[in-house]
Amino acid sequence: MWNQTSLAGKRILVTAGGDGIGLEIARAFVAAGSKVLVCDIQPESLERLAKSLPDVHSCIADVSSEEDVAAMFKLVDHKLGGLDVLVNNAGIAGPTGGVETLSLADWERTLAVNLTGQFLCVRQAVPRLRKGRDPSIINLASAAGHLGMPGRAPYSASKWGVVGLTKTLAIELGRDGIRVNAILPGAVDGPRIQAVIAAKAKALGKPVEEVTRAYTTQAALGRMVTTRDIANMVLFAASDLAGNVTGQELVVDGHTQALS
Ligand SMILES: NC(=O)c1ccc[n+]([C@@H]2O[C@H](COP(=O)([O-])OP(=O)(O)OC[C@H]3O[C@@H](n4cnc5c(N)ncnc54)[C@H](O)[C@@H]3O)[C@@H](O)[C@H]2O)c1
């Protein structure tokens, strides 16, 4: 039972917690008795969150903006009184298409949110985590962060960057007792993957059903993973059960050896 672990009372920041995987992570931490603050760029998502999880603090912040991130951490100090766990969850799918069709603006935006956003949050978090209880950083990467992903060069490159950042920080921050791990989800069932599949089908000129089948069968288990599967791994990595786990690629993908 998660609420019997060290998570009760822990102070958690989840970026992009208004929807999707981040929302499920926030929900799971609340159920474990943690104190949670989330950010998002969608005001409507945060309004819905305030109704469903009234104890969760929230703010509008784009993780790729240095100013937004600085303001968010001031709120962390004010509302949580410190920080024990940073969950760098914000990440965008980026464009789909052969590399010669991609724009520089799309490439740069994908790296800005997925990689620079994590750097900006880590830079603010570290001095606070040094004073935290069993502190850790959990970076959302992707199965595309250790495999190639045709048609998704900016996304895959950004997520390999996340894995490199994670492994480096685990060494750098180990002496401060701060654990740093990456979580690598496979295809997660939900609206985002439907949009990704539709974009891929369009780019390849194939029926959506065919691309959906490829996404479903690429895992050894023959199914997509769920937001709950990812939240479970985040809670494990943040808890004392993972007290000696750092610098790891924690893969939650039903064993996927190649991405479609
Ligand atoms: N969904 C998948 O299949 C999948 C697979 C592997 C990895 N991931 C990774 O998991 C993480 C969460 O993915 P998801 O599917 O929940 O995403 P999502 O597209 O559903 O977005 C979740 C939330 O992120 C917010 N957001 C977008 N850009 C932001 C920004 N710049 N700053 C702050 N918030 C922002 C959105 O408003 C939304 O509420 C991402 O890092 C993603 O790359 C997802």
The ligand as a Gaussian input file, in Angstrom:
#p B3LYP/6-31G(d) Opt

LIG

0 1
 N        1.344000       9.700000     -23.923000
 C        2.306000       8.859000     -24.297000
 O        2.080000       7.890000     -25.039000
 C        3.716000       9.051000     -23.787000
 C        4.678000       8.068000     -24.090000
 C        5.985000       8.229000     -23.637000
 C        6.333000       9.356000     -22.899000
 N        5.375000      10.299000     -22.623000
 C        5.812000      11.472000     -21.855000
 O        5.052000      11.608000     -20.676000
 C        4.886000      12.992000     -20.341000
 C        3.407000      13.336000     -20.208000
 O        2.756000      13.006000     -21.428000
 P        1.160000      13.136000     -21.645000
 O        0.800000      12.089000     -22.644000
 O        0.438000      13.183000     -20.352000
 O        1.091000      14.580000     -22.349000
 P       -0.174000      15.416000     -22.853000
 O        0.098000      15.802000     -24.271000
 O       -1.435000      14.676000     -22.552000
 O       -0.056000      16.752000     -21.997000
 C       -0.278000      16.774000     -20.616000
 C       -0.306000      18.219000     -20.141000
 O        0.909000      18.922000     -20.496000
 C        0.582000      20.299000     -20.568000
 N        1.696000      21.045000     -21.199000
 C        2.024000      21.030000     -22.518000
 N        3.084000      21.841000     -22.732000
 C        3.442000      22.366000     -21.525000
 C        4.457000      23.275000     -21.096000
 N        5.305000      23.832000     -21.985000
 N        4.540000      23.599000     -19.779000
 C        3.667000      23.068000     -18.886000
 N        2.678000      22.203000     -19.242000
 C        2.559000      21.855000     -20.537000
 C       -0.707000      20.254000     -21.368000
 O       -1.441000      21.463000     -21.245000
 C       -1.439000      19.054000     -20.757000
 O       -2.320000      19.446000     -19.718000
 C        5.580000      13.772000     -21.477000
 O        6.897000      14.110000     -21.094000
 C        5.592000      12.765000     -22.616000
 O        6.605000      13.017000     -23.575000
 C        4.081000      10.173000     -23.047000

